[in-house]
Amino acid sequence: MRHSNKVKKLSRKRKVRKGLVRGLTYALLRDGKIKTTEAKAKAMRPAVERLITIAKEETLSSRRLLLTRLPNRRVTKSLAAKIAPRYADRKGGYTRIIKVGRRVSDGARMAIIELV
């Protein structure tokens, strides 16, 4: 039974899964919308929501925390300057997952995750 176990493992070890989520998060914040599998989209949603919530504070400590979580200065700067101010009056729910059907090659459920 999986009581109180919210981590989606995605058939990967912890370090590899963390890198995957970090890469997907980077791509989403850079492009605004990406197409991936439904499971990966659901796994990365909490990470993106936390980063945007941290970026809304606009302090030096929040910028440094963003750099530790997402080590790319350009994306971190755009997150703090462009993305976070759009959600200043919003309490949460910064992303939207749209299901788009199955992938032809292996039948995996696909989804588009985008910033609202």
C-alpha positions in Angstrom: 0.0 0.0 0.0 1.2 3.5 -0.7 -0.3 5.5 2.2 1.2 8.9 2.7 3.6 8.5 -0.2 3.1 11.3 -2.7 6.4 11.0 -4.7 5.9 10.0 -8.3 8.9 7.7 -8.9 8.7 7.7 -12.7 10.8 4.4 -12.7 14.0 6.3 -11.8 16.3 6.6 -8.9 16.1 9.8 -6.8 19.0 11.7 -8.3 18.0 10.9 -11.9 14.3 11.8 -11.1 15.4 15.1 -9.5 17.5 16.0 -12.6 14.6 15.1 -14.9 12.2 17.3 -13.0 14.7 20.1 -12.9 15.2 19.9 -16.7 11.5 19.9 -17.3 11.0 22.8 -15.0 13.7 24.8 -16.7 12.1 24.1 -20.1 8.7 25.1 -18.9 9.9 28.4 -17.4 12.0 29.1 -20.5 9.3 28.3 -23.1 6.0 28.9 -21.2 4.6 25.5 -22.4 5.9 22.0 -23.0 4.6 18.7 -24.2 5.5 15.7 -22.1 4.0 12.6 -20.6 1.1 13.0 -18.2 3.0 11.4 -15.3 6.0 13.7 -15.8 3.7 16.8 -16.0 2.0 15.8 -12.7 5.4 15.1 -11.1 6.9 18.5 -12.1 3.8 20.7 -11.3 4.6 21.0 -7.5 8.2 22.0 -8.3 7.1 24.8 -10.6 4.5 26.0 -8.3 7.0 26.3 -5.4 9.5 28.1 -7.5 6.9 30.7 -8.6 5.8 31.2 -5.0 9.3 31.7 -3.9 9.9 34.2 -6.8 6.9 36.3 -5.7 8.7 37.5 -2.6 11.3 39.6 -4.5 14.1 39.4 -1.8 17.7 38.6 -2.1 17.3 35.4 -0.1 14.5 34.3 -2.5 16.7 34.9 -5.5 19.5 32.9 -3.9 17.1 30.1 -3.1 15.9 30.1 -6.7 19.5 29.8 -8.0 20.1 26.7 -5.8 16.9 25.1 -7.1 17.3 26.2 -10.8 21.0 27.0 -11.6 20.5 29.2 -14.6 20.8 32.9 -14.0 18.9 33.9 -17.1 15.9 31.8 -16.4 16.0 32.8 -12.7 16.1 36.4 -13.6 13.2 36.1 -16.0 11.2 34.1 -13.4 11.7 36.9 -10.8 11.2 39.8 -13.2 8.6 38.6 -15.7 6.8 35.5 -14.6 6.3 36.1 -10.8 4.7 39.6 -11.1 2.0 38.1 -13.4 0.8 36.0 -10.4 1.2 38.6 -7.7 -2.5 38.5 -6.8 -2.9 34.8 -7.3 -2.7 32.4 -4.4 -1.7 29.3 -6.4 -2.5 27.2 -9.4 0.0 28.8 -11.8 0.1 25.8 -14.2 -2.4 24.0 -16.3 -2.2 20.4 -17.6 -4.1 19.7 -20.8 -4.4 16.0 -21.8 -3.8 15.5 -25.5 -4.1 11.8 -26.1 -1.6 9.0 -26.5 1.8 8.9 -28.1 1.9 6.8 -31.3 5.2 4.9 -30.6 4.5 3.5 -27.2 0.9 4.6 -26.3 2.0 6.8 -23.4 -0.5 9.4 -22.2 0.7 12.8 -23.3 -0.1 16.2 -21.9 0.7 19.8 -22.4 1.7 21.7 -19.3 1.7 25.5 -19.5 1.8 28.6 -17.3 -1.7 30.0 -16.8 
